[in-house]
Amino acid sequence: MPRRKKNESACRQAQDLAYKAMSARDPNEAVRLCLEAIEIDPHCVDALRMAAGALEPRERLIRLESLVQVAEDDLGGESYLKENKGHFWGILETRPYMRARSYFAQTLAEAGETRAAIVEYEALLDLNPGDNQGLRYVLIGLYLEADDLDGVRRLLDQYEDEDSAMFAWAAVLECLISKDTEGAERSLSEARGINPYVEGYLLGRKPMLREMPDYYGFGDENEALMCMDTIGVSWRKHPEAMRWLRLHESPSQAPPNVKVGRNEPCPCGSGKKYKKCCLGREKSPSRMAGSPVAAEMALNDVQHAIEGREFSSVEEMNCFLREYNQRAESQAD
C-alpha cells in the first residue's frame, strides 16, 4: 500500500504537541494539547492514542483497533512491517505505531480478551525483539494467566539472560504447574537471589499498594510490587503452588506469632478462610518434617479434624490442636 502523503511540517508540529501532552502533569492540559495536535494533523497517532484513553473501554478498544490499522497504513502497510522486522523500534517514525499497538494489546487484556492480547504482544516482540517497551513482562503474565506453559518456556528461552523478578518468579510457577518440583526448588533459590521481596507479597505478609510505583530498580521492593501486579494473580490461580511455596517458605518471611481467627482470611493470601487453608500448619504433626507431599497430607488431616467444629475462643482451638498433635505423634511412634 502506498504511503500517505504527509505535510511534514504539520506532522512535526503535531508530534511536538503530542510529546508535550505525554509529559503534561495536568490531565486537562494534556487533553487540550492532544486536540490541538489532532486539529493540525488528523493522523497524529500519539495524540489519537491518548485521546482514546478518555473513552469507555469497549469504545476505546474499537477506536484503538482502527488507529493501529491507520498507523500501519501510514507507515507503508504490511510490507513495511516485514521489511523492518527485528529492528523496528530503531526507526523513529515507527514508535507512535508501537505505542498505539501496545495500548491496544493492554486494552484487550483489561477487557479479558487474553488470547487476543497475547497475539498482539507476540507481534510487537516479533517486530522489536530488543523490547524497548518492556512488553515481555506483561506477556509472560498473560501466558501464565492462560496456562500457556509453552509460551512461558519460549519467552524464558528467548530472554535467557533476563534477571528480572517477573521472569524469575514466573519460572518458579511454571515448574510447579509442570509438576517439576526439583526445577521449582532450583528456580526458587534463583528467584530469591534476584528479588527476595516478592515472596513476602505472594504469601500475604506484606500489603499491596493501591497504586503501582512510578519506577523500580532490579532487586528492590518496587520491582516486587510490579512483579505481583504482573504475575500475582496467576500464582493465586494455582493453590497447589501457593501451598508448595508456603511449605518452602524462607525463614525471613515467616510470620510473627499473631493469632488469626479460623474464619478470617488466611494470612498466606490465598483468599480462603484460615480454617480452609493454613490453620494448623505452624503446629502440625511431626511427620510434616518429611517430604512436601507428606506435609500436605498432614495439613489436610488437620483441616479435616477441625472441619465442622466451633470454638468459643482461640485458646480452645489451640488446646484442641495440641491434643490432636499429641495423638498424631503417638500414633506415628
BALOBA-1460 file (C-alpha; in Angstrom, 3 decimals):
// residues 333
<rec num="1" residu="m" x="0.000" y="0.000" z="0.000"/>
<rec num="2" residu="p" x="1.427" y="3.421" z="-0.925"/>
<rec num="3" residu="r" x="2.195" y="5.666" z="1.994"/>
<rec num="4" residu="r" x="0.029" y="8.657" z="2.775"/>
<rec num="5" residu="k" x="1.441" y="11.918" z="1.547"/>
<rec num="6" residu="k" x="2.271" y="13.992" z="4.580"/>
<rec num="7" residu="n" x="2.665" y="17.645" z="5.294"/>
<rec num="8" residu="e" x="5.965" y="17.132" z="7.107"/>
<rec num="9" residu="s" x="5.865" y="20.495" z="8.833"/>
<rec num="10" residu="a" x="2.359" y="19.887" z="10.185"/>
<rec num="11" residu="c" x="3.291" y="16.360" z="11.250"/>
<rec num="12" residu="r" x="6.312" y="17.602" z="13.213"/>
<rec num="13" residu="q" x="4.299" y="20.363" z="14.833"/>
<rec num="14" residu="a" x="1.540" y="17.950" z="15.869"/>
<rec num="15" residu="q" x="4.048" y="15.400" z="17.160"/>
<rec num="16" residu="d" x="5.751" y="18.042" z="19.287"/>
<rec num="17" residu="l" x="2.378" y="18.844" z="20.860"/>
<rec num="18" residu="a" x="1.768" y="15.128" z="21.437"/>
<rec num="19" residu="y" x="5.109" y="14.813" z="23.235"/>
<rec num="20" residu="k" x="4.163" y="17.738" z="25.455"/>
<rec num="21" residu="a" x="0.819" y="16.080" z="26.192"/>
<rec num="22" residu="m" x="2.604" y="12.835" z="27.129"/>
<rec num="23" residu="s" x="4.663" y="14.679" z="29.756"/>
<rec num="24" residu="a" x="1.923" y="17.039" z="30.979"/>
<rec num="25" residu="r" x="1.041" y="16.649" z="34.648"/>
<rec num="26" residu="d" x="-2.335" y="18.335" z="34.308"/>
<rec num="27" residu="p" x="-4.828" y="15.969" z="32.559"/>
<rec num="28" residu="n" x="-6.827" y="18.903" z="31.206"/>
<rec num="29" residu="e" x="-3.698" y="20.380" z="29.669"/>
<rec num="30" residu="a" x="-2.856" y="17.005" z="28.129"/>
<rec num="31" residu="v" x="-6.317" y="16.809" z="26.537"/>
<rec num="32" residu="r" x="-6.024" y="20.337" z="25.189"/>
<rec num="33" residu="l" x="-2.631" y="19.585" z="23.639"/>
<rec num="34" residu="c" x="-3.924" y="16.366" z="22.072"/>
<rec num="35" residu="l" x="-6.904" y="18.091" z="20.499"/>
<rec num="36" residu="e" x="-4.651" y="20.824" z="19.142"/>
<rec num="37" residu="a" x="-2.302" y="18.216" z="17.687"/>
<rec num="38" residu="i" x="-5.182" y="16.327" z="16.028"/>
<rec num="39" residu="e" x="-6.503" y="19.533" z="14.530"/>
<rec num="40" residu="i" x="-3.106" y="20.174" z="12.933"/>
<rec num="41" residu="d" x="-2.597" y="16.545" z="11.843"/>
<rec num="42" residu="p" x="-5.698" y="14.284" z="11.963"/>
<rec num="43" residu="h" x="-3.349" y="11.259" z="11.684"/>
<rec num="44" residu="c" x="-1.169" y="12.152" z="14.692"/>
<rec num="45" residu="v" x="-1.068" y="8.653" z="16.190"/>
<rec num="46" residu="d" x="0.245" y="9.557" z="19.641"/>
<rec num="47" residu="a" x="-2.396" y="12.248" z="20.101"/>
<rec num="48" residu="l" x="-5.172" y="9.940" z="18.882"/>
<rec num="49" residu="r" x="-3.923" y="7.191" z="21.195"/>
<rec num="50" residu="m" x="-4.037" y="9.453" z="24.244"/>
<rec num="51" residu="a" x="-7.456" y="10.799" z="23.251"/>
<rec num="52" residu="a" x="-8.768" y="7.218" z="23.084"/>
<rec num="53" residu="g" x="-7.855" y="6.806" z="26.733"/>
<rec num="54" residu="a" x="-10.767" y="9.051" z="27.685"/>
<rec num="55" residu="l" x="-13.323" y="6.730" z="26.066"/>
<rec num="56" residu="e" x="-15.315" y="3.915" z="27.643"/>
<rec num="57" residu="p" x="-13.452" y="0.563" z="27.477"/>
<rec num="58" residu="r" x="-15.443" y="-1.006" z="24.618"/>
<rec num="59" residu="e" x="-15.400" y="2.143" z="22.509"/>
<rec num="60" residu="r" x="-11.717" y="2.598" z="23.310"/>
<rec num="61" residu="l" x="-10.999" y="-0.895" z="22.046"/>
<rec num="62" residu="i" x="-12.765" y="-0.232" z="18.755"/>
<rec num="63" residu="r" x="-11.053" y="3.136" z="18.330"/>
<rec num="64" residu="l" x="-7.592" y="1.714" z="19.061"/>
<rec num="65" residu="e" x="-8.024" y="-1.201" z="16.662"/>
<rec num="66" residu="s" x="-8.869" y="1.281" z="13.919"/>
<rec num="67" residu="l" x="-5.980" y="3.545" z="14.923"/>
<rec num="68" residu="v" x="-3.454" y="0.698" z="14.746"/>
<rec num="69" residu="q" x="-4.586" y="-0.084" z="11.195"/>
<rec num="70" residu="v" x="-4.394" y="3.590" z="10.170"/>
<rec num="71" residu="a" x="-0.912" y="3.885" z="11.690"/>
<rec num="72" residu="e" x="0.242" y="0.743" z="9.888"/>
<rec num="73" residu="d" x="-1.105" y="2.020" z="6.576"/>
<rec num="74" residu="d" x="0.618" y="5.375" z="7.090"/>
<rec num="75" residu="l" x="3.929" y="3.579" z="7.570"/>
<rec num="76" residu="g" x="3.509" y="1.606" z="4.362"/>
<rec num="77" residu="g" x="1.412" y="-1.369" z="5.322"/>
<rec num="78" residu="e" x="2.306" y="-4.984" z="5.995"/>
<rec num="79" residu="s" x="5.239" y="-4.941" z="3.591"/>
<rec num="80" residu="y" x="6.880" y="-2.168" z="5.652"/>
<rec num="81" residu="l" x="6.474" y="-4.213" z="8.812"/>
<rec num="82" residu="k" x="8.040" y="-7.287" z="7.202"/>
<rec num="83" residu="e" x="10.898" y="-5.285" z="5.733"/>
<rec num="84" residu="n" x="11.845" y="-3.707" z="9.059"/>
<rec num="85" residu="k" x="11.031" y="-6.563" z="11.412"/>
<rec num="86" residu="g" x="13.687" y="-7.109" z="14.045"/>
<rec num="87" residu="h" x="14.880" y="-3.513" z="14.309"/>
<rec num="88" residu="f" x="11.540" y="-1.732" z="14.247"/>
<rec num="89" residu="w" x="11.997" y="0.448" z="17.322"/>
<rec num="90" residu="g" x="15.258" y="1.758" z="15.934"/>
<rec num="91" residu="i" x="13.288" y="3.652" z="13.271"/>
<rec num="92" residu="l" x="11.917" y="6.757" z="14.951"/>
<rec num="93" residu="e" x="8.789" y="7.020" z="12.809"/>
<rec num="94" residu="t" x="7.581" y="3.569" z="13.973"/>
<rec num="95" residu="r" x="7.344" y="4.436" z="17.644"/>
<rec num="96" residu="p" x="3.871" y="6.047" z="17.660"/>
<rec num="97" residu="y" x="2.610" y="2.882" z="15.940"/>
<rec num="98" residu="m" x="4.321" y="0.687" z="18.531"/>
<rec num="99" residu="r" x="2.845" y="2.721" z="21.385"/>
<rec num="100" residu="a" x="-0.645" y="2.567" z="19.855"/>
<rec num="101" residu="r" x="-0.479" y="-1.182" z="19.267"/>
<rec num="102" residu="s" x="0.859" y="-1.750" z="22.768"/>
<rec num="103" residu="y" x="-2.050" y="0.239" z="24.220"/>
<rec num="104" residu="f" x="-4.446" y="-1.793" z="22.066"/>
<rec num="105" residu="a" x="-2.945" y="-5.016" z="23.458"/>
<rec num="106" residu="q" x="-3.213" y="-3.660" z="27.007"/>
<rec num="107" residu="t" x="-6.860" y="-2.743" z="26.463"/>
<rec num="108" residu="l" x="-7.600" y="-6.223" z="25.123"/>
<rec num="109" residu="a" x="-6.042" y="-7.755" z="28.230"/>
<rec num="110" residu="e" x="-8.031" y="-5.456" z="30.520"/>
<rec num="111" residu="a" x="-11.211" y="-6.494" z="28.675"/>
<rec num="112" residu="g" x="-10.461" y="-10.132" z="29.457"/>
<rec num="113" residu="e" x="-9.541" y="-10.979" z="25.870"/>
<rec num="114" residu="t" x="-6.321" y="-12.650" z="26.936"/>
<rec num="115" residu="r" x="-5.674" y="-14.701" z="23.799"/>
<rec num="116" residu="a" x="-6.154" y="-11.706" z="21.512"/>
<rec num="117" residu="a" x="-3.839" y="-9.646" z="23.719"/>
<rec num="118" residu="i" x="-1.187" y="-12.379" z="23.552"/>
<rec num="119" residu="v" x="-1.298" y="-12.297" z="19.745"/>
<rec num="120" residu="e" x="-0.696" y="-8.547" z="19.763"/>
<rec num="121" residu="y" x="2.161" y="-8.675" z="22.255"/>
<rec num="122" residu="e" x="3.805" y="-11.531" z="20.344"/>
<rec num="123" residu="a" x="3.604" y="-9.494" z="17.143"/>
<rec num="124" residu="l" x="5.157" y="-6.476" z="18.859"/>
<rec num="125" residu="l" x="8.068" y="-8.552" z="20.185"/>
<rec num="126" residu="d" x="8.498" y="-10.072" z="16.735"/>
<rec num="127" residu="l" x="8.900" y="-6.565" z="15.336"/>
<rec num="128" residu="n" x="11.192" y="-5.473" z="18.160"/>
<rec num="129" residu="p" x="12.903" y="-8.411" z="19.942"/>
<rec num="130" residu="g" x="15.035" y="-5.947" z="21.892"/>
<rec num="131" residu="d" x="11.793" y="-4.992" z="23.639"/>
<rec num="132" residu="n" x="12.491" y="-1.373" z="24.469"/>
<rec num="133" residu="q" x="8.909" y="-1.136" z="25.744"/>
<rec num="134" residu="g" x="9.227" y="-3.910" z="28.346"/>
<rec num="135" residu="l" x="6.330" y="-5.883" z="26.851"/>
<rec num="136" residu="r" x="7.866" y="-9.285" z="27.651"/>
<rec num="137" residu="y" x="6.968" y="-8.817" z="31.303"/>
<rec num="138" residu="v" x="3.284" y="-8.338" z="30.508"/>
<rec num="139" residu="l" x="3.364" y="-11.212" z="28.026"/>
<rec num="140" residu="i" x="4.780" y="-13.744" z="30.469"/>
<rec num="141" residu="g" x="1.999" y="-12.834" z="32.895"/>
<rec num="142" residu="l" x="-0.612" y="-13.355" z="30.179"/>
<rec num="143" residu="y" x="0.901" y="-16.722" z="29.242"/>
<rec num="144" residu="l" x="0.600" y="-17.834" z="32.858"/>
<rec num="145" residu="e" x="-2.938" y="-16.474" z="33.096"/>
<rec num="146" residu="a" x="-3.865" y="-18.526" z="30.020"/>
<rec num="147" residu="d" x="-1.980" y="-21.611" z="31.323"/>
<rec num="148" residu="d" x="0.117" y="-21.431" z="28.151"/>
<rec num="149" residu="l" x="3.242" y="-23.106" z="29.525"/>
<rec num="150" residu="d" x="4.782" y="-23.489" z="26.063"/>
<rec num="151" residu="g" x="4.558" y="-19.728" z="25.672"/>
<rec num="152" residu="v" x="6.187" y="-19.204" z="29.076"/>
<rec num="153" residu="r" x="9.046" y="-21.541" z="28.156"/>
<rec num="154" residu="r" x="9.576" y="-19.890" z="24.778"/>
<rec num="155" residu="l" x="9.813" y="-16.482" z="26.392"/>
<rec num="156" residu="l" x="12.162" y="-17.729" z="29.123"/>
<rec num="157" residu="d" x="14.394" y="-19.252" z="26.434"/>
<rec num="158" residu="q" x="14.231" y="-16.156" z="24.216"/>
<rec num="159" residu="y" x="15.377" y="-13.929" z="27.080"/>
<rec num="160" residu="e" x="17.589" y="-16.447" z="28.845"/>
<rec num="161" residu="d" x="19.847" y="-13.736" z="30.286"/>
<rec num="162" residu="e" x="16.879" y="-11.916" z="31.831"/>
<rec num="163" residu="d" x="17.363" y="-11.288" z="35.551"/>
<rec num="164" residu="s" x="14.082" y="-9.592" z="36.437"/>
<rec num="165" residu="a" x="11.812" y="-10.624" z="39.294"/>
<rec num="166" residu="m" x="8.952" y="-11.164" z="36.848"/>
<rec num="167" residu="f" x="10.822" y="-13.816" z="34.894"/>
<rec num="168" residu="a" x="12.433" y="-15.416" z="37.943"/>
<rec num="169" residu="w" x="9.188" y="-15.918" z="39.852"/>
<rec num="170" residu="a" x="7.333" y="-16.877" z="36.669"/>
<rec num="171" residu="a" x="9.907" y="-19.647" z="36.195"/>
<rec num="172" residu="v" x="9.121" y="-20.993" z="39.674"/>
<rec num="173" residu="l" x="5.406" y="-21.101" z="38.911"/>
<rec num="174" residu="e" x="5.970" y="-22.733" z="35.522"/>
<rec num="175" residu="c" x="7.931" y="-25.543" z="37.182"/>
<rec num="176" residu="l" x="5.220" y="-26.060" z="39.788"/>
<rec num="177" residu="i" x="2.406" y="-26.186" z="37.237"/>
<rec num="178" residu="s" x="4.526" y="-28.658" z="35.240"/>
<rec num="179" residu="k" x="4.980" y="-30.816" z="38.395"/>
<rec num="180" residu="d" x="8.752" y="-30.296" z="38.203"/>
<rec num="181" residu="t" x="9.458" y="-29.925" z="41.924"/>
<rec num="182" residu="e" x="13.232" y="-30.234" z="41.547"/>
<rec num="183" residu="g" x="13.219" y="-27.473" z="38.961"/>
<rec num="184" residu="a" x="10.940" y="-25.419" z="41.195"/>
<rec num="185" residu="e" x="13.371" y="-25.690" z="44.100"/>
<rec num="186" residu="r" x="16.263" y="-24.546" z="41.897"/>
<rec num="187" residu="s" x="14.184" y="-21.734" z="40.424"/>
<rec num="188" residu="l" x="13.019" y="-20.652" z="43.887"/>
<rec num="189" residu="s" x="16.597" y="-20.319" z="45.056"/>
<rec num="190" residu="e" x="17.429" y="-18.219" z="41.990"/>
<rec num="191" residu="a" x="14.294" y="-16.106" z="42.353"/>
<rec num="192" residu="r" x="15.095" y="-15.301" z="45.973"/>
<rec num="193" residu="g" x="18.555" y="-14.200" z="44.893"/>
<rec num="194" residu="i" x="17.111" y="-11.931" z="42.197"/>
<rec num="195" residu="n" x="14.372" y="-10.378" z="44.338"/>
<rec num="196" residu="p" x="13.610" y="-11.709" z="47.842"/>
<rec num="197" residu="y" x="10.778" y="-9.234" z="48.464"/>
<rec num="198" residu="v" x="8.349" y="-10.975" z="46.103"/>
<rec num="199" residu="e" x="7.900" y="-13.930" z="48.438"/>
<rec num="200" residu="g" x="6.502" y="-11.789" z="51.227"/>
<rec num="201" residu="y" x="3.881" y="-10.286" z="48.924"/>
<rec num="202" residu="l" x="2.951" y="-13.660" z="47.447"/>
<rec num="203" residu="l" x="2.414" y="-15.105" z="50.905"/>
<rec num="204" residu="g" x="0.400" y="-12.095" z="52.055"/>
<rec num="205" residu="r" x="2.979" y="-10.999" z="54.610"/>
<rec num="206" residu="k" x="3.051" y="-7.517" z="53.124"/>
<rec num="207" residu="p" x="0.068" y="-5.477" z="51.880"/>
<rec num="208" residu="m" x="-0.086" y="-4.380" z="48.266"/>
<rec num="209" residu="l" x="-0.188" y="-0.685" z="47.463"/>
<rec num="210" residu="r" x="-3.277" y="0.817" z="45.869"/>
<rec num="211" residu="e" x="-1.161" y="2.325" z="43.113"/>
<rec num="212" residu="m" x="1.926" y="0.892" z="41.500"/>
<rec num="213" residu="p" x="5.200" y="2.830" z="41.849"/>
<rec num="214" residu="d" x="6.303" y="5.093" z="39.021"/>
<rec num="215" residu="y" x="9.715" y="3.455" z="38.826"/>
<rec num="216" residu="y" x="11.657" y="0.487" z="40.174"/>
<rec num="217" residu="g" x="15.151" y="-0.926" z="40.272"/>
<rec num="218" residu="f" x="16.220" y="-4.518" z="39.781"/>
<rec num="219" residu="g" x="16.060" y="-6.338" z="43.091"/>
<rec num="220" residu="d" x="14.233" y="-3.635" z="45.036"/>
<rec num="221" residu="e" x="10.825" y="-3.679" z="46.693"/>
<rec num="222" residu="n" x="9.206" y="-1.604" z="43.975"/>
<rec num="223" residu="e" x="10.148" y="-4.296" z="41.489"/>
<rec num="224" residu="a" x="8.470" y="-6.849" z="43.766"/>
<rec num="225" residu="l" x="5.272" y="-4.803" z="43.621"/>
<rec num="226" residu="m" x="5.446" y="-4.648" z="39.831"/>
<rec num="227" residu="c" x="6.068" y="-8.391" z="39.763"/>
<rec num="228" residu="m" x="2.955" y="-9.003" z="41.858"/>
<rec num="229" residu="d" x="0.929" y="-6.761" z="39.572"/>
<rec num="230" residu="t" x="2.142" y="-8.822" z="36.603"/>
<rec num="231" residu="i" x="2.009" y="-12.430" z="37.817"/>
<rec num="232" residu="g" x="0.476" y="-12.360" z="41.309"/>
<rec num="233" residu="v" x="-2.990" y="-13.295" z="40.038"/>
<rec num="234" residu="s" x="-1.556" y="-16.263" z="38.157"/>
<rec num="235" residu="w" x="0.102" y="-17.566" z="41.312"/>
<rec num="236" residu="r" x="-3.159" y="-17.369" z="43.217"/>
<rec num="237" residu="k" x="-4.958" y="-19.241" z="40.442"/>
<rec num="238" residu="h" x="-2.877" y="-22.246" z="41.467"/>
<rec num="239" residu="p" x="-3.493" y="-23.004" z="45.162"/>
<rec num="240" residu="e" x="-1.217" y="-26.048" z="44.985"/>
<rec num="241" residu="a" x="1.651" y="-23.737" z="44.016"/>
<rec num="242" residu="m" x="0.810" y="-21.419" z="46.910"/>
<rec num="243" residu="r" x="0.801" y="-24.361" z="49.316"/>
<rec num="244" residu="w" x="4.168" y="-25.526" z="47.984"/>
<rec num="245" residu="l" x="5.649" y="-22.057" z="48.425"/>
<rec num="246" residu="r" x="4.307" y="-21.859" z="51.952"/>
<rec num="247" residu="l" x="5.898" y="-25.224" z="52.779"/>
<rec num="248" residu="h" x="9.208" y="-23.943" z="51.405"/>
<rec num="249" residu="e" x="8.872" y="-20.522" z="52.993"/>
<rec num="250" residu="s" x="12.088" y="-18.655" z="53.669"/>
<rec num="251" residu="p" x="12.721" y="-18.121" z="57.404"/>
<rec num="252" residu="s" x="12.992" y="-14.395" z="56.736"/>
<rec num="253" residu="q" x="9.380" y="-14.428" z="55.534"/>
<rec num="254" residu="a" x="7.995" y="-16.401" z="58.480"/>
<rec num="255" residu="p" x="5.091" y="-14.576" z="60.141"/>
<rec num="256" residu="p" x="5.181" y="-13.353" z="63.741"/>
<rec num="257" residu="n" x="3.143" y="-15.231" z="66.315"/>
<rec num="258" residu="v" x="-0.110" y="-13.427" z="65.539"/>
<rec num="259" residu="k" x="-3.430" y="-15.095" z="66.320"/>
<rec num="260" residu="v" x="-5.815" y="-15.390" z="63.389"/>
<rec num="261" residu="g" x="-9.467" y="-16.370" z="63.721"/>
<rec num="262" residu="r" x="-10.330" y="-19.622" z="61.966"/>
<rec num="263" residu="n" x="-12.993" y="-17.849" z="59.859"/>
<rec num="264" residu="e" x="-10.780" y="-14.887" z="59.000"/>
<rec num="265" residu="p" x="-8.937" y="-14.598" z="55.654"/>
<rec num="266" residu="c" x="-5.811" y="-16.737" z="55.637"/>
<rec num="267" residu="p" x="-2.662" y="-14.580" z="56.014"/>
<rec num="268" residu="c" x="-0.966" y="-16.546" z="53.211"/>
<rec num="269" residu="g" x="-3.012" y="-14.523" z="50.729"/>
<rec num="270" residu="s" x="-4.821" y="-17.463" z="49.105"/>
<rec num="271" residu="g" x="-8.221" y="-15.789" z="49.563"/>
<rec num="272" residu="k" x="-9.558" y="-18.760" z="51.531"/>
<rec num="273" residu="k" x="-10.628" y="-18.808" z="55.165"/>
<rec num="274" residu="y" x="-7.835" y="-19.602" z="57.612"/>
<rec num="275" residu="k" x="-9.542" y="-22.886" z="58.647"/>
<rec num="276" residu="k" x="-9.697" y="-23.975" z="54.992"/>
<rec num="277" residu="c" x="-6.088" y="-23.142" z="54.252"/>
<rec num="278" residu="c" x="-3.152" y="-22.869" z="56.631"/>
<rec num="279" residu="l" x="-4.706" y="-23.478" z="60.049"/>
<rec num="280" residu="g" x="-2.607" y="-25.997" z="61.957"/>
<rec num="281" residu="r" x="0.422" y="-25.682" z="59.717"/>
<rec num="282" residu="e" x="2.559" y="-23.895" z="62.279"/>
<rec num="283" residu="k" x="1.774" y="-26.566" z="64.923"/>
<rec num="284" residu="s" x="1.345" y="-29.547" z="62.649"/>
<rec num="285" residu="p" x="2.230" y="-33.167" z="63.454"/>
<rec num="286" residu="s" x="5.844" y="-34.208" z="63.500"/>
<rec num="287" residu="r" x="5.518" y="-36.061" z="60.207"/>
<rec num="288" residu="m" x="5.333" y="-32.661" z="58.485"/>
<rec num="289" residu="a" x="9.105" y="-32.587" z="58.766"/>
<rec num="290" residu="g" x="9.173" y="-35.083" z="55.893"/>
<rec num="291" residu="s" x="8.590" y="-34.520" z="52.206"/>
<rec num="292" residu="p" x="6.310" y="-31.770" z="50.862"/>
<rec num="293" residu="v" x="3.746" y="-34.427" z="49.895"/>
<rec num="294" residu="a" x="3.699" y="-35.844" z="53.434"/>
<rec num="295" residu="a" x="3.463" y="-32.324" z="54.829"/>
<rec num="296" residu="e" x="0.464" y="-31.531" z="52.677"/>
<rec num="297" residu="m" x="-1.218" y="-34.793" z="53.703"/>
<rec num="298" residu="a" x="-0.680" y="-33.909" z="57.353"/>
<rec num="299" residu="l" x="-2.127" y="-30.461" z="56.799"/>
<rec num="300" residu="n" x="-5.192" y="-31.959" z="55.137"/>
<rec num="301" residu="d" x="-5.631" y="-34.271" z="58.140"/>
<rec num="302" residu="v" x="-5.620" y="-31.280" z="60.482"/>
<rec num="303" residu="q" x="-8.143" y="-29.436" z="58.337"/>
<rec num="304" residu="h" x="-10.471" y="-32.445" z="58.273"/>
<rec num="305" residu="a" x="-10.133" y="-32.835" z="62.049"/>
<rec num="306" residu="i" x="-11.406" y="-29.320" z="62.725"/>
<rec num="307" residu="e" x="-13.973" y="-29.244" z="59.934"/>
<rec num="308" residu="g" x="-17.420" y="-28.529" z="61.349"/>
<rec num="309" residu="r" x="-16.135" y="-27.773" z="64.827"/>
<rec num="310" residu="e" x="-16.904" y="-24.479" z="66.513"/>
<rec num="311" residu="f" x="-14.553" y="-22.997" z="69.096"/>
<rec num="312" residu="s" x="-15.557" y="-20.358" z="71.601"/>
<rec num="313" residu="s" x="-12.033" y="-18.918" z="71.725"/>
<rec num="314" residu="v" x="-8.601" y="-19.126" z="70.137"/>
<rec num="315" residu="e" x="-7.334" y="-20.776" z="73.316"/>
<rec num="316" residu="e" x="-9.903" y="-23.569" z="72.973"/>
<rec num="317" residu="m" x="-8.899" y="-24.097" z="69.358"/>
<rec num="318" residu="n" x="-5.199" y="-24.201" z="70.242"/>
<rec num="319" residu="c" x="-5.921" y="-26.702" z="73.029"/>
<rec num="320" residu="f" x="-7.731" y="-28.941" z="70.555"/>
<rec num="321" residu="l" x="-4.825" y="-28.700" z="68.084"/>
<rec num="322" residu="r" x="-2.263" y="-29.547" z="70.777"/>
<rec num="323" residu="e" x="-4.245" y="-32.635" z="71.766"/>
<rec num="324" residu="y" x="-4.651" y="-33.590" z="68.119"/>
<rec num="325" residu="n" x="-0.918" y="-33.224" z="67.509"/>
<rec num="326" residu="q" x="-0.114" y="-35.333" z="70.564"/>
<rec num="327" residu="r" x="-2.430" y="-38.096" z="69.353"/>
<rec num="328" residu="a" x="-0.939" y="-37.958" z="65.845"/>
<rec num="329" residu="e" x="2.604" y="-38.114" z="67.201"/>
<rec num="330" residu="s" x="1.822" y="-41.053" z="69.466"/>
<rec num="331" residu="q" x="0.234" y="-42.915" z="66.562"/>
<rec num="332" residu="a" x="3.268" y="-42.199" z="64.387"/>
<rec num="333" residu="d" x="5.519" y="-43.643" z="67.094"/>
